[in-house]
């Protein structure tokens, strides 16, 4: 197997050499995949499947992966000071994985509202309703009210 040039390897090394970073990468990718599947099933169950929403969702997922790659690149630049950890990548991947988990919970509750009656799920649903923005028009209205 040929080795990567050093200037490329410096950016790949933070994930390649860290089991934590690899685990978080898998968590983000699996979370995104499960979120896409549950989102599609939720929309199908409500008869709201629209290609424009699917495209927008895919662009959002792609933006998450770009952010993850940028965090890896930044940590690659930090190898110069040899911190021994990947603070930017690990933090970014953890936040993205948690975002995916929340989105999956939201999709599952929208598919089966009875899940909101489960004590813990009900509390999660209340938090989601409080903080989630249903669409851009609501976000615009909220920003105008502030």
Buried (B, 14 or more C-beta within 10 A) or exposed (E): EEEEEEEEEBBEBBBEEBEBBEEBBEBBBEBBEBBBEBBBBBBEEEEEBEEEBBEEBEEEBEEBBEBBBEBBBBBBEBBEEEEEEBEBBBEBBBBBBEBBBBBBBBBBBBBEEEBBEEEEBEEBBEEBEEEEEEEEEEEEEEEEEE
